[in-house]
């Protein structure tokens, strides 16, 4: 059974604002997940983030770790595996 809690108008507005922020955050997360599910989307995200990292390997680790956080597994087993896929040798 749910407990009904009375709240004032100010609290209701704050709750609604927080919910709106959470919805926006989840929508962005869903969009990122949809992008990373494809190889081309993963590559595109990787190349977009390269400018923010000191090396290609650091950027790969960032994106692959992000993929792990979102999906519970790594997309690529190693940087070498990833590179071979980029160059079409996998």
PyMOL Python script that loads the backbone (N, CA, C, O; Angstrom):
from pymol import cmd

cmd.read_pdbstr("""\
ATOM      1  N   UNK A   1       0.846  -1.178   0.000  1.00  0.00           N
ATOM      2  CA  UNK A   1       0.000   0.000   0.000  1.00  0.00           C
ATOM      3  C   UNK A   1       0.893   1.244   0.000  1.00  0.00           C
ATOM      4  O   UNK A   1       1.885   1.304   0.726  1.00  0.00           O
ATOM      5  N   UNK A   2       0.537   2.215  -0.806  1.00  0.00           N
ATOM      6  CA  UNK A   2       1.316   3.444  -0.909  1.00  0.00           C
ATOM      7  C   UNK A   2       0.883   4.443   0.155  1.00  0.00           C
ATOM      8  O   UNK A   2      -0.299   4.565   0.475  1.00  0.00           O
ATOM      9  N   UNK A   3       1.845   5.138   0.680  1.00  0.00           N
ATOM     10  CA  UNK A   3       1.576   6.170   1.674  1.00  0.00           C
ATOM     11  C   UNK A   3       1.432   7.504   0.953  1.00  0.00           C
ATOM     12  O   UNK A   3       2.297   7.875   0.159  1.00  0.00           O
ATOM     13  N   UNK A   4       0.376   8.210   1.214  1.00  0.00           N
ATOM     14  CA  UNK A   4       0.140   9.511   0.604  1.00  0.00           C
ATOM     15  C   UNK A   4       0.769  10.573   1.493  1.00  0.00           C
ATOM     16  O   UNK A   4       0.507  10.636   2.694  1.00  0.00           O
ATOM     17  N   UNK A   5       1.600  11.402   0.881  1.00  0.00           N
ATOM     18  CA  UNK A   5       2.271  12.465   1.623  1.00  0.00           C
ATOM     19  C   UNK A   5       1.832  13.794   1.029  1.00  0.00           C
ATOM     20  O   UNK A   5       1.938  14.013  -0.178  1.00  0.00           O
ATOM     21  N   UNK A   6       1.343  14.668   1.878  1.00  0.00           N
ATOM     22  CA  UNK A   6       0.928  15.993   1.413  1.00  0.00           C
ATOM     23  C   UNK A   6       2.163  16.885   1.326  1.00  0.00           C
ATOM     24  O   UNK A   6       2.994  16.920   2.233  1.00  0.00           O
ATOM     25  N   UNK A   7       2.258  17.602   0.209  1.00  0.00           N
ATOM     26  CA  UNK A   7       3.376  18.524   0.026  1.00  0.00           C
ATOM     27  C   UNK A   7       2.829  19.876  -0.389  1.00  0.00           C
ATOM     28  O   UNK A   7       1.733  19.981  -0.940  1.00  0.00           O
ATOM     29  N   UNK A   8       3.605  20.899  -0.115  1.00  0.00           N
ATOM     30  CA  UNK A   8       3.159  22.230  -0.505  1.00  0.00           C
ATOM     31  C   UNK A   8       3.536  22.504  -1.958  1.00  0.00           C
ATOM     32  O   UNK A   8       4.256  21.718  -2.575  1.00  0.00           O
ATOM     33  N   UNK A   9       3.059  23.599  -2.495  1.00  0.00           N
ATOM     34  CA  UNK A   9       3.258  23.929  -3.908  1.00  0.00           C
ATOM     35  C   UNK A   9       4.732  24.100  -4.252  1.00  0.00           C
ATOM     36  O   UNK A   9       5.165  23.677  -5.323  1.00  0.00           O
ATOM     37  N   UNK A  10       5.514  24.716  -3.358  1.00  0.00           N
ATOM     38  CA  UNK A  10       6.942  24.915  -3.621  1.00  0.00           C
ATOM     39  C   UNK A  10       7.676  23.584  -3.726  1.00  0.00           C
ATOM     40  O   UNK A  10       8.521  23.399  -4.601  1.00  0.00           O
ATOM     41  N   UNK A  11       7.350  22.669  -2.836  1.00  0.00           N
ATOM     42  CA  UNK A  11       7.979  21.355  -2.851  1.00  0.00           C
ATOM     43  C   UNK A  11       7.587  20.603  -4.120  1.00  0.00           C
ATOM     44  O   UNK A  11       8.413  19.925  -4.731  1.00  0.00           O
ATOM     45  N   UNK A  12       6.329  20.728  -4.507  1.00  0.00           N
ATOM     46  CA  UNK A  12       5.855  20.066  -5.727  1.00  0.00           C
ATOM     47  C   UNK A  12       6.616  20.576  -6.952  1.00  0.00           C
ATOM     48  O   UNK A  12       6.990  19.788  -7.820  1.00  0.00           O
ATOM     49  N   UNK A  13       6.842  21.869  -7.027  1.00  0.00           N
ATOM     50  CA  UNK A  13       7.587  22.451  -8.147  1.00  0.00           C
ATOM     51  C   UNK A  13       9.015  21.917  -8.157  1.00  0.00           C
ATOM     52  O   UNK A  13       9.539  21.574  -9.217  1.00  0.00           O
ATOM     53  N   UNK A  14       9.644  21.845  -6.995  1.00  0.00           N
ATOM     54  CA  UNK A  14      11.012  21.332  -6.911  1.00  0.00           C
ATOM     55  C   UNK A  14      11.085  19.867  -7.338  1.00  0.00           C
ATOM     56  O   UNK A  14      12.018  19.465  -8.032  1.00  0.00           O
ATOM     57  N   UNK A  15      10.109  19.080  -6.926  1.00  0.00           N
ATOM     58  CA  UNK A  15      10.070  17.670  -7.306  1.00  0.00           C
ATOM     59  C   UNK A  15       9.907  17.545  -8.813  1.00  0.00           C
ATOM     60  O   UNK A  15      10.589  16.738  -9.444  1.00  0.00           O
ATOM     61  N   UNK A  16       9.015  18.332  -9.393  1.00  0.00           N
ATOM     62  CA  UNK A  16       8.803  18.288 -10.844  1.00  0.00           C
ATOM     63  C   UNK A  16      10.051  18.722 -11.602  1.00  0.00           C
ATOM     64  O   UNK A  16      10.383  18.131 -12.630  1.00  0.00           O
ATOM     65  N   UNK A  17      10.748  19.745 -11.112  1.00  0.00           N
ATOM     66  CA  UNK A  17      11.984  20.195 -11.753  1.00  0.00           C
ATOM     67  C   UNK A  17      13.038  19.098 -11.707  1.00  0.00           C
ATOM     68  O   UNK A  17      13.746  18.867 -12.688  1.00  0.00           O
ATOM     69  N   UNK A  18      13.138  18.426 -10.572  1.00  0.00           N
ATOM     70  CA  UNK A  18      14.103  17.337 -10.436  1.00  0.00           C
ATOM     71  C   UNK A  18      13.758  16.194 -11.383  1.00  0.00           C
ATOM     72  O   UNK A  18      14.648  15.619 -12.009  1.00  0.00           O
ATOM     73  N   UNK A  19      12.495  15.867 -11.490  1.00  0.00           N
ATOM     74  CA  UNK A  19      12.063  14.807 -12.406  1.00  0.00           C
ATOM     75  C   UNK A  19      12.366  15.176 -13.855  1.00  0.00           C
ATOM     76  O   UNK A  19      12.788  14.325 -14.638  1.00  0.00           O
ATOM     77  N   UNK A  20      12.155  16.431 -14.209  1.00  0.00           N
ATOM     78  CA  UNK A  20      12.469  16.882 -15.570  1.00  0.00           C
ATOM     79  C   UNK A  20      13.960  16.751 -15.859  1.00  0.00           C
ATOM     80  O   UNK A  20      14.347  16.339 -16.953  1.00  0.00           O
ATOM     81  N   UNK A  21      14.797  17.097 -14.886  1.00  0.00           N
ATOM     82  CA  UNK A  21      16.249  16.946 -15.050  1.00  0.00           C
ATOM     83  C   UNK A  21      16.621  15.474 -15.236  1.00  0.00           C
ATOM     84  O   UNK A  21      17.456  15.142 -16.077  1.00  0.00           O
ATOM     85  N   UNK A  22      16.002  14.602 -14.452  1.00  0.00           N
ATOM     86  CA  UNK A  22      16.280  13.173 -14.571  1.00  0.00           C
ATOM     87  C   UNK A  22      15.843  12.634 -15.932  1.00  0.00           C
ATOM     88  O   UNK A  22      16.533  11.800 -16.519  1.00  0.00           O
ATOM     89  N   UNK A  23      14.723  13.096 -16.425  1.00  0.00           N
ATOM     90  CA  UNK A  23      14.233  12.667 -17.738  1.00  0.00           C
ATOM     91  C   UNK A  23      15.209  13.081 -18.827  1.00  0.00           C
ATOM     92  O   UNK A  23      15.535  12.283 -19.706  1.00  0.00           O
ATOM     93  N   UNK A  24      15.677  14.321 -18.775  1.00  0.00           N
ATOM     94  CA  UNK A  24      16.647  14.799 -19.763  1.00  0.00           C
ATOM     95  C   UNK A  24      17.923  13.971 -19.696  1.00  0.00           C
ATOM     96  O   UNK A  24      18.474  13.583 -20.726  1.00  0.00           O
ATOM     97  N   UNK A  25      18.388  13.704 -18.481  1.00  0.00           N
ATOM     98  CA  UNK A  25      19.597  12.910 -18.298  1.00  0.00           C
ATOM     99  C   UNK A  25      19.423  11.502 -18.874  1.00  0.00           C
ATOM    100  O   UNK A  25      20.313  10.988 -19.553  1.00  0.00           O
ATOM    101  N   UNK A  26      18.277  10.888 -18.600  1.00  0.00           N
ATOM    102  CA  UNK A  26      18.018   9.538 -19.129  1.00  0.00           C
ATOM    103  C   UNK A  26      17.885   9.542 -20.640  1.00  0.00           C
ATOM    104  O   UNK A  26      18.326   8.601 -21.300  1.00  0.00           O
ATOM    105  N   UNK A  27      17.283  10.586 -21.201  1.00  0.00           N
ATOM    106  CA  UNK A  27      17.172  10.676 -22.660  1.00  0.00           C
ATOM    107  C   UNK A  27      18.556  10.759 -23.309  1.00  0.00           C
ATOM    108  O   UNK A  27      18.800  10.134 -24.341  1.00  0.00           O
ATOM    109  N   UNK A  28      19.460  11.534 -22.701  1.00  0.00           N
ATOM    110  CA  UNK A  28      20.832  11.634 -23.216  1.00  0.00           C
ATOM    111  C   UNK A  28      21.553  10.294 -23.101  1.00  0.00           C
ATOM    112  O   UNK A  28      22.287   9.896 -24.006  1.00  0.00           O
ATOM    113  N   UNK A  29      21.340   9.604 -21.986  1.00  0.00           N
ATOM    114  CA  UNK A  29      21.954   8.294 -21.786  1.00  0.00           C
ATOM    115  C   UNK A  29      21.448   7.290 -22.819  1.00  0.00           C
ATOM    116  O   UNK A  29      22.231   6.514 -23.367  1.00  0.00           O
ATOM    117  N   UNK A  30      20.163   7.303 -23.083  1.00  0.00           N
ATOM    118  CA  UNK A  30      19.579   6.405 -24.092  1.00  0.00           C
ATOM    119  C   UNK A  30      20.166   6.703 -25.469  1.00  0.00           C
ATOM    120  O   UNK A  30      20.503   5.785 -26.217  1.00  0.00           O
ATOM    121  N   UNK A  31      20.287   7.980 -25.800  1.00  0.00           N
ATOM    122  CA  UNK A  31      20.854   8.364 -27.098  1.00  0.00           C
ATOM    123  C   UNK A  31      22.300   7.876 -27.227  1.00  0.00           C
ATOM    124  O   UNK A  31      22.697   7.372 -28.278  1.00  0.00           O
ATOM    125  N   UNK A  32      23.082   8.027 -26.158  1.00  0.00           N
ATOM    126  CA  UNK A  32      24.458   7.553 -26.162  1.00  0.00           C
ATOM    127  C   UNK A  32      24.506   6.034 -26.294  1.00  0.00           C
ATOM    128  O   UNK A  32      25.324   5.498 -27.042  1.00  0.00           O
ATOM    129  N   UNK A  33      23.642   5.350 -25.576  1.00  0.00           N
ATOM    130  CA  UNK A  33      23.608   3.889 -25.660  1.00  0.00           C
ATOM    131  C   UNK A  33      23.265   3.440 -27.079  1.00  0.00           C
ATOM    132  O   UNK A  33      23.861   2.497 -27.599  1.00  0.00           O
ATOM    133  N   UNK A  34      22.305   4.120 -27.699  1.00  0.00           N
ATOM    134  CA  UNK A  34      21.938   3.772 -29.073  1.00  0.00           C
ATOM    135  C   UNK A  34      23.111   3.985 -30.021  1.00  0.00           C
ATOM    136  O   UNK A  34      23.322   3.194 -30.940  1.00  0.00           O
ATOM    137  N   UNK A  35      23.872   5.049 -29.800  1.00  0.00           N
ATOM    138  CA  UNK A  35      25.033   5.312 -30.651  1.00  0.00           C
ATOM    139  C   UNK A  35      26.105   4.242 -30.460  1.00  0.00           C
ATOM    140  O   UNK A  35      26.660   3.738 -31.436  1.00  0.00           O
ATOM    141  N   UNK A  36      26.394   3.896 -29.222  1.00  0.00           N
ATOM    142  CA  UNK A  36      27.496   2.980 -28.940  1.00  0.00           C
ATOM    143  C   UNK A  36      27.184   1.527 -29.303  1.00  0.00           C
ATOM    144  O   UNK A  36      28.099   0.705 -29.366  1.00  0.00           O
ATOM    145  N   UNK A  37      25.926   1.196 -29.541  1.00  0.00           N
ATOM    146  CA  UNK A  37      25.584  -0.201 -29.857  1.00  0.00           C
ATOM    147  C   UNK A  37      26.069  -0.628 -31.233  1.00  0.00           C
ATOM    148  O   UNK A  37      26.227  -1.822 -31.487  1.00  0.00           O
ATOM    149  N   UNK A  38      26.308   0.324 -32.120  1.00  0.00           N
ATOM    150  CA  UNK A  38      26.827  -0.037 -33.439  1.00  0.00           C
ATOM    151  C   UNK A  38      28.324   0.242 -33.504  1.00  0.00           C
ATOM    152  O   UNK A  38      28.832   1.142 -32.835  1.00  0.00           O
ATOM    153  N   UNK A  39      29.008  -0.531 -34.308  1.00  0.00           N
ATOM    154  CA  UNK A  39      30.457  -0.322 -34.475  1.00  0.00           C
ATOM    155  C   UNK A  39      30.726   1.076 -35.016  1.00  0.00           C
ATOM    156  O   UNK A  39      31.625   1.767 -34.537  1.00  0.00           O
ATOM    157  N   UNK A  40      29.947   1.496 -36.014  1.00  0.00           N
ATOM    158  CA  UNK A  40      30.180   2.824 -36.593  1.00  0.00           C
ATOM    159  C   UNK A  40      29.893   3.925 -35.572  1.00  0.00           C
ATOM    160  O   UNK A  40      30.581   4.946 -35.556  1.00  0.00           O
ATOM    161  N   UNK A  41      28.893   3.731 -34.727  1.00  0.00           N
ATOM    162  CA  UNK A  41      28.598   4.707 -33.685  1.00  0.00           C
ATOM    163  C   UNK A  41      29.692   4.765 -32.639  1.00  0.00           C
ATOM    164  O   UNK A  41      30.052   5.844 -32.168  1.00  0.00           O
ATOM    165  N   UNK A  42      30.227   3.595 -32.270  1.00  0.00           N
ATOM    166  CA  UNK A  42      31.343   3.533 -31.315  1.00  0.00           C
ATOM    167  C   UNK A  42      32.549   4.266 -31.896  1.00  0.00           C
ATOM    168  O   UNK A  42      33.172   5.079 -31.213  1.00  0.00           O
ATOM    169  N   UNK A  43      32.882   3.978 -33.168  1.00  0.00           N
ATOM    170  CA  UNK A  43      34.022   4.635 -33.825  1.00  0.00           C
ATOM    171  C   UNK A  43      33.812   6.144 -33.882  1.00  0.00           C
ATOM    172  O   UNK A  43      34.726   6.915 -33.591  1.00  0.00           O
ATOM    173  N   UNK A  44      32.607   6.560 -34.257  1.00  0.00           N
ATOM    174  CA  UNK A  44      32.307   7.987 -34.365  1.00  0.00           C
ATOM    175  C   UNK A  44      32.478   8.686 -33.018  1.00  0.00           C
ATOM    176  O   UNK A  44      33.061   9.767 -32.944  1.00  0.00           O
ATOM    177  N   UNK A  45      31.970   8.066 -31.958  1.00  0.00           N
ATOM    178  CA  UNK A  45      32.103   8.638 -30.616  1.00  0.00           C
ATOM    179  C   UNK A  45      33.571   8.700 -30.219  1.00  0.00           C
ATOM    180  O   UNK A  45      34.021   9.699 -29.660  1.00  0.00           O
ATOM    181  N   UNK A  46      34.316   7.643 -30.504  1.00  0.00           N
ATOM    182  CA  UNK A  46      35.755   7.592 -30.217  1.00  0.00           C
ATOM    183  C   UNK A  46      36.485   8.738 -30.922  1.00  0.00           C
ATOM    184  O   UNK A  46      37.246   9.471 -30.292  1.00  0.00           O
ATOM    185  N   UNK A  47      36.253   8.891 -32.224  1.00  0.00           N
ATOM    186  CA  UNK A  47      36.955   9.933 -32.972  1.00  0.00           C
ATOM    187  C   UNK A  47      36.555  11.327 -32.505  1.00  0.00           C
ATOM    188  O   UNK A  47      37.370  12.249 -32.531  1.00  0.00           O
ATOM    189  N   UNK A  48      35.310  11.486 -32.082  1.00  0.00           N
ATOM    190  CA  UNK A  48      34.862  12.770 -31.558  1.00  0.00           C
ATOM    191  C   UNK A  48      35.555  13.115 -30.239  1.00  0.00           C
ATOM    192  O   UNK A  48      35.817  14.287 -29.966  1.00  0.00           O
ATOM    193  N   UNK A  49      35.853  12.105 -29.421  1.00  0.00           N
ATOM    194  CA  UNK A  49      36.459  12.325 -28.105  1.00  0.00           C
ATOM    195  C   UNK A  49      37.986  12.361 -28.134  1.00  0.00           C
ATOM    196  O   UNK A  49      38.604  12.696 -27.123  1.00  0.00           O
ATOM    197  N   UNK A  50      38.603  12.030 -29.251  1.00  0.00           N
ATOM    198  CA  UNK A  50      40.076  11.996 -29.337  1.00  0.00           C
ATOM    199  C   UNK A  50      40.723  13.297 -28.880  1.00  0.00           C
ATOM    200  O   UNK A  50      41.755  13.279 -28.208  1.00  0.00           O
ATOM    201  N   UNK A  51      40.128  14.408 -29.238  1.00  0.00           N
ATOM    202  CA  UNK A  51      40.717  15.717 -28.906  1.00  0.00           C
ATOM    203  C   UNK A  51      40.795  15.966 -27.398  1.00  0.00           C
ATOM    204  O   UNK A  51      41.529  16.845 -26.947  1.00  0.00           O
ATOM    205  N   UNK A  52      40.038  15.189 -26.625  1.00  0.00           N
ATOM    206  CA  UNK A  52      40.016  15.363 -25.170  1.00  0.00           C
ATOM    207  C   UNK A  52      40.981  14.441 -24.432  1.00  0.00           C
ATOM    208  O   UNK A  52      41.006  14.431 -23.201  1.00  0.00           O
ATOM    209  N   UNK A  53      41.775  13.668 -25.168  1.00  0.00           N
ATOM    210  CA  UNK A  53      42.664  12.679 -24.549  1.00  0.00           C
ATOM    211  C   UNK A  53      44.088  12.844 -25.067  1.00  0.00           C
ATOM    212  O   UNK A  53      44.318  13.333 -26.173  1.00  0.00           O
ATOM    213  N   UNK A  54      45.034  12.421 -24.237  1.00  0.00           N
ATOM    214  CA  UNK A  54      46.440  12.572 -24.596  1.00  0.00           C
ATOM    215  C   UNK A  54      46.891  11.560 -25.643  1.00  0.00           C
ATOM    216  O   UNK A  54      47.835  11.817 -26.391  1.00  0.00           O
ATOM    217  N   UNK A  55      46.224  10.418 -25.699  1.00  0.00           N
ATOM    218  CA  UNK A  55      46.613   9.403 -26.677  1.00  0.00           C
ATOM    219  C   UNK A  55      45.380   8.677 -27.193  1.00  0.00           C
ATOM    220  O   UNK A  55      44.301   8.743 -26.604  1.00  0.00           O
ATOM    221  N   UNK A  56      45.569   7.987 -28.304  1.00  0.00           N
ATOM    222  CA  UNK A  56      44.476   7.185 -28.873  1.00  0.00           C
ATOM    223  C   UNK A  56      44.062   6.073 -27.914  1.00  0.00           C
ATOM    224  O   UNK A  56      42.877   5.772 -27.765  1.00  0.00           O
ATOM    225  N   UNK A  57      45.050   5.472 -27.273  1.00  0.00           N
ATOM    226  CA  UNK A  57      44.746   4.384 -26.347  1.00  0.00           C
ATOM    227  C   UNK A  57      43.952   4.894 -25.143  1.00  0.00           C
ATOM    228  O   UNK A  57      43.002   4.241 -24.709  1.00  0.00           O
ATOM    229  N   UNK A  58      44.329   6.051 -24.601  1.00  0.00           N
ATOM    230  CA  UNK A  58      43.572   6.631 -23.484  1.00  0.00           C
ATOM    231  C   UNK A  58      42.116   6.888 -23.883  1.00  0.00           C
ATOM    232  O   UNK A  58      41.195   6.623 -23.110  1.00  0.00           O
ATOM    233  N   UNK A  59      41.924   7.400 -25.084  1.00  0.00           N
ATOM    234  CA  UNK A  59      40.576   7.666 -25.560  1.00  0.00           C
ATOM    235  C   UNK A  59      39.796   6.355 -25.720  1.00  0.00           C
ATOM    236  O   UNK A  59      38.632   6.265 -25.329  1.00  0.00           O
ATOM    237  N   UNK A  60      40.446   5.350 -26.294  1.00  0.00           N
ATOM    238  CA  UNK A  60      39.796   4.047 -26.436  1.00  0.00           C
ATOM    239  C   UNK A  60      39.378   3.511 -25.070  1.00  0.00           C
ATOM    240  O   UNK A  60      38.252   3.040 -24.905  1.00  0.00           O
ATOM    241  N   UNK A  61      40.280   3.579 -24.091  1.00  0.00           N
ATOM    242  CA  UNK A  61      39.963   3.067 -22.757  1.00  0.00           C
ATOM    243  C   UNK A  61      38.782   3.816 -22.150  1.00  0.00           C
ATOM    244  O   UNK A  61      37.926   3.211 -21.504  1.00  0.00           O
ATOM    245  N   UNK A  62      38.734   5.112 -22.352  1.00  0.00           N
ATOM    246  CA  UNK A  62      37.617   5.915 -21.864  1.00  0.00           C
ATOM    247  C   UNK A  62      36.298   5.434 -22.482  1.00  0.00           C
ATOM    248  O   UNK A  62      35.323   5.197 -21.769  1.00  0.00           O
ATOM    249  N   UNK A  63      36.276   5.295 -23.794  1.00  0.00           N
ATOM    250  CA  UNK A  63      35.035   4.920 -24.480  1.00  0.00           C
ATOM    251  C   UNK A  63      34.656   3.476 -24.158  1.00  0.00           C
ATOM    252  O   UNK A  63      33.483   3.180 -23.932  1.00  0.00           O
ATOM    253  N   UNK A  64      35.623   2.589 -24.134  1.00  0.00           N
ATOM    254  CA  UNK A  64      35.340   1.192 -23.830  1.00  0.00           C
ATOM    255  C   UNK A  64      34.865   1.028 -22.378  1.00  0.00           C
ATOM    256  O   UNK A  64      33.995   0.202 -22.102  1.00  0.00           O
ATOM    257  N   UNK A  65      35.436   1.814 -21.449  1.00  0.00           N
ATOM    258  CA  UNK A  65      34.979   1.795 -20.059  1.00  0.00           C
ATOM    259  C   UNK A  65      33.565   2.364 -19.931  1.00  0.00           C
ATOM    260  O   UNK A  65      32.751   1.858 -19.157  1.00  0.00           O
ATOM    261  N   UNK A  66      33.285   3.406 -20.686  1.00  0.00           N
ATOM    262  CA  UNK A  66      31.936   3.972 -20.704  1.00  0.00           C
ATOM    263  C   UNK A  66      30.937   2.932 -21.212  1.00  0.00           C
ATOM    264  O   UNK A  66      29.849   2.782 -20.655  1.00  0.00           O
ATOM    265  N   UNK A  67      31.310   2.224 -22.260  1.00  0.00           N
ATOM    266  CA  UNK A  67      30.471   1.150 -22.793  1.00  0.00           C
ATOM    267  C   UNK A  67      30.221   0.102 -21.703  1.00  0.00           C
ATOM    268  O   UNK A  67      29.101  -0.382 -21.538  1.00  0.00           O
ATOM    269  N   UNK A  68      31.267  -0.235 -20.974  1.00  0.00           N
ATOM    270  CA  UNK A  68      31.131  -1.219 -19.885  1.00  0.00           C
ATOM    271  C   UNK A  68      30.157  -0.724 -18.816  1.00  0.00           C
ATOM    272  O   UNK A  68      29.324  -1.487 -18.327  1.00  0.00           O
ATOM    273  N   UNK A  69      30.265   0.555 -18.459  1.00  0.00           N
ATOM    274  CA  UNK A  69      29.355   1.121 -17.458  1.00  0.00           C
ATOM    275  C   UNK A  69      27.904   1.047 -17.920  1.00  0.00           C
ATOM    276  O   UNK A  69      27.003   0.806 -17.116  1.00  0.00           O
ATOM    277  N   UNK A  70      27.682   1.251 -19.200  1.00  0.00           N
ATOM    278  CA  UNK A  70      26.321   1.273 -19.736  1.00  0.00           C
ATOM    279  C   UNK A  70      25.755  -0.117 -19.982  1.00  0.00           C
ATOM    280  O   UNK A  70      24.562  -0.342 -19.782  1.00  0.00           O
ATOM    281  N   UNK A  71      26.612  -1.068 -20.424  1.00  0.00           N
ATOM    282  CA  UNK A  71      26.117  -2.362 -20.874  1.00  0.00           C
ATOM    283  C   UNK A  71      26.606  -3.559 -20.059  1.00  0.00           C
ATOM    284  O   UNK A  71      26.128  -4.676 -20.258  1.00  0.00           O
ATOM    285  N   UNK A  72      27.561  -3.335 -19.137  1.00  0.00           N
ATOM    286  CA  UNK A  72      28.034  -4.419 -18.295  1.00  0.00           C
ATOM    287  C   UNK A  72      29.030  -5.346 -18.965  1.00  0.00           C
ATOM    288  O   UNK A  72      29.332  -6.415 -18.435  1.00  0.00           O
ATOM    289  N   UNK A  73      29.543  -4.952 -20.119  1.00  0.00           N
ATOM    290  CA  UNK A  73      30.587  -5.716 -20.805  1.00  0.00           C
ATOM    291  C   UNK A  73      31.356  -4.754 -21.697  1.00  0.00           C
ATOM    292  O   UNK A  73      30.873  -3.676 -22.043  1.00  0.00           O
ATOM    293  N   UNK A  74      32.570  -5.171 -22.062  1.00  0.00           N
ATOM    294  CA  UNK A  74      33.377  -4.333 -22.947  1.00  0.00           C
ATOM    295  C   UNK A  74      33.000  -4.612 -24.401  1.00  0.00           C
ATOM    296  O   UNK A  74      32.691  -5.745 -24.770  1.00  0.00           O
ATOM    297  N   UNK A  75      33.030  -3.579 -25.201  1.00  0.00           N
ATOM    298  CA  UNK A  75      32.735  -3.749 -26.629  1.00  0.00           C
ATOM    299  C   UNK A  75      33.918  -4.423 -27.324  1.00  0.00           C
ATOM    300  O   UNK A  75      33.728  -5.295 -28.171  1.00  0.00           O
ATOM    301  N   UNK A  76      35.135  -4.019 -26.967  1.00  0.00           N
ATOM    302  CA  UNK A  76      36.352  -4.576 -27.558  1.00  0.00           C
ATOM    303  C   UNK A  76      37.237  -5.125 -26.446  1.00  0.00           C
ATOM    304  O   UNK A  76      37.341  -4.530 -25.374  1.00  0.00           O
ATOM    305  N   UNK A  77      37.865  -6.247 -26.704  1.00  0.00           N
ATOM    306  CA  UNK A  77      38.664  -6.910 -25.674  1.00  0.00           C
ATOM    307  C   UNK A  77      39.977  -6.189 -25.396  1.00  0.00           C
ATOM    308  O   UNK A  77      40.549  -6.328 -24.314  1.00  0.00           O
ATOM    309  N   UNK A  78      40.454  -5.419 -26.371  1.00  0.00           N
ATOM    310  CA  UNK A  78      41.728  -4.713 -26.199  1.00  0.00           C
ATOM    311  C   UNK A  78      41.833  -3.582 -27.213  1.00  0.00           C
ATOM    312  O   UNK A  78      41.064  -3.511 -28.172  1.00  0.00           O
ATOM    313  N   UNK A  79      42.799  -2.699 -26.982  1.00  0.00           N
ATOM    314  CA  UNK A  79      43.056  -1.617 -27.931  1.00  0.00           C
ATOM    315  C   UNK A  79      43.502  -2.186 -29.277  1.00  0.00           C
ATOM    316  O   UNK A  79      43.145  -1.657 -30.329  1.00  0.00           O
ATOM    317  N   UNK A  80      44.274  -3.256 -29.238  1.00  0.00           N
ATOM    318  CA  UNK A  80      44.743  -3.876 -30.479  1.00  0.00           C
ATOM    319  C   UNK A  80      43.569  -4.440 -31.277  1.00  0.00           C
ATOM    320  O   UNK A  80      43.530  -4.308 -32.500  1.00  0.00           O
ATOM    321  N   UNK A  81      42.621  -5.063 -30.596  1.00  0.00           N
ATOM    322  CA  UNK A  81      41.419  -5.566 -31.261  1.00  0.00           C
ATOM    323  C   UNK A  81      40.634  -4.424 -31.890  1.00  0.00           C
ATOM    324  O   UNK A  81      40.162  -4.531 -33.022  1.00  0.00           O
ATOM    325  N   UNK A  82      40.499  -3.344 -31.154  1.00  0.00           N
ATOM    326  CA  UNK A  82      39.811  -2.163 -31.653  1.00  0.00           C
ATOM    327  C   UNK A  82      40.493  -1.608 -32.896  1.00  0.00           C
ATOM    328  O   UNK A  82      39.831  -1.313 -33.891  1.00  0.00           O
ATOM    329  N   UNK A  83      41.826  -1.464 -32.843  1.00  0.00           N
ATOM    330  CA  UNK A  83      42.578  -0.941 -33.990  1.00  0.00           C
ATOM    331  C   UNK A  83      42.400  -1.826 -35.209  1.00  0.00           C
ATOM    332  O   UNK A  83      42.251  -1.321 -36.321  1.00  0.00           O
ATOM    333  N   UNK A  84      42.414  -3.138 -35.018  1.00  0.00           N
ATOM    334  CA  UNK A  84      42.261  -4.045 -36.165  1.00  0.00           C
ATOM    335  C   UNK A  84      40.878  -3.887 -36.791  1.00  0.00           C
ATOM    336  O   UNK A  84      40.722  -4.054 -38.000  1.00  0.00           O
ATOM    337  N   UNK A  85      39.878  -3.566 -35.975  1.00  0.00           N
ATOM    338  CA  UNK A  85      38.534  -3.347 -36.521  1.00  0.00           C
ATOM    339  C   UNK A  85      38.476  -2.042 -37.306  1.00  0.00           C
ATOM    340  O   UNK A  85      37.817  -1.967 -38.343  1.00  0.00           O
ATOM    341  N   UNK A  86      39.158  -1.022 -36.819  1.00  0.00           N
ATOM    342  CA  UNK A  86      39.197   0.262 -37.529  1.00  0.00           C
ATOM    343  C   UNK A  86      39.853   0.095 -38.903  1.00  0.00           C
ATOM    344  O   UNK A  86      39.396   0.653 -39.901  1.00  0.00           O
ATOM    345  N   UNK A  87      40.923  -0.678 -38.925  1.00  0.00           N
ATOM    346  CA  UNK A  87      41.685  -0.868 -40.162  1.00  0.00           C
ATOM    347  C   UNK A  87      41.147  -2.015 -41.015  1.00  0.00           C
ATOM    348  O   UNK A  87      41.692  -2.311 -42.078  1.00  0.00           O
ATOM    349  N   UNK A  88      40.079  -2.658 -40.549  1.00  0.00           N
ATOM    350  CA  UNK A  88      39.438  -3.696 -41.329  1.00  0.00           C
ATOM    351  C   UNK A  88      40.203  -4.994 -41.411  1.00  0.00           C
ATOM    352  O   UNK A  88      40.056  -5.743 -42.377  1.00  0.00           O
ATOM    353  N   UNK A  89      41.027  -5.275 -40.399  1.00  0.00           N
ATOM    354  CA  UNK A  89      41.801  -6.520 -40.429  1.00  0.00           C
ATOM    355  C   UNK A  89      41.262  -7.553 -39.460  1.00  0.00           C
ATOM    356  O   UNK A  89      41.852  -8.620 -39.291  1.00  0.00           O
ATOM    357  N   UNK A  90      40.144  -7.241 -38.821  1.00  0.00           N
ATOM    358  CA  UNK A  90      39.569  -8.215 -37.854  1.00  0.00           C
ATOM    359  C   UNK A  90      38.614  -9.165 -38.558  1.00  0.00           C
ATOM    360  O   UNK A  90      38.038 -10.046 -37.920  1.00  0.00           O
TER     361      UNK A  90
END
""", "prot")
cmd.dss("prot")
cmd.show_as("cartoon", "prot")
cmd.util.cbc("prot")
cmd.orient("prot")
